[in-house]
C-alpha cells in the first residue's frame, strides 16, 4: 500500500555503449507507458516516471520528454548513482 509507486525501468550497466543505452531507455519508456495504463488512480497515491539514458544528455532529454508526454504525478532521476 505504498503511496508513491515507481514505474518499472531498466538501469543499464556501466560502462555502456550509446546504442545499448538508447535501446534500454526506449524499453524503459515502453514500460513507463504500460505502468501508466495499469496504475489505478486514487486520492493520495502517485505514480512516478523515471528518467533514463545513462550519461547521454540527448537520451536523457528524450526520456524526460516522453515521460512528460505520458503524464505522471512525479518524476525521478535514474541511472546516475
N, C-alpha and C positions, 0 to 999 in steps of 0.2 A: 504494500500500500504506500509506495513512495510517492511523494507529491511532485517530484521532478524526475522525469524519465529521459534518458538519453537515447537518441536514435542509434541504431546499430551502425557501426562503421568499421573500416579496416585500417589498422595502423601499419604502415609499411615499415620494413626493416631498414636499418641504416648500415652502410651506405646503400643508396638505391639509384638506379638509372632513371632518367626523366621519364622514359616511356613506361616503366613499371609504376612510377608514382602517378602518372596520368591514368593508367588503367585502374589502379587501386582507388584513386579519387572518384572516378566515374562509377565504380562499383559501390562505393560509399554513398554516392548521390542517389543511385538507384534504390539502395536500402533505405535512405532517408525518405524518399518518396513513399515507399512501401510502409515505413513506420508511421508516417503522417496519416496515410489512409487507414491504417489499422488502429490508431490511437483513438480511444473513446473520450471525447472531451467532457469534462465535468468541472464544476467550480472548485478552485483551489489546486488544480493539477495542471502540469505543464509538460510539454514535450520540447526538448532542445535538439537542434541540429548541430552537428559537429563539423567544423571546417577541416578539410584535409588537403593534401597536395604536397606533403613533405616540405622541403626548403625552397620550392619553386614558387616565386611570387605570383606568376601568372596562373598557375594551377590553384593556388590558394584563393586568388581573387575570383576565379571561375567558380570554385566550390562555394564561396560565400554568396555569390550572385544566385547560384542555383538554390541554395538553402533559403535565401530571402524570397525568391520567387515561389518556392513551395509554401513557405509561411510557417514559422514556428513561434512558440511563446518566448523562446530564448535561444542563444547560440553559444557554443563552446569552441575554444581554440584547441584543436587536436594536433597531435603529431610533432610537437616541438619540445617535448620534455627531454 
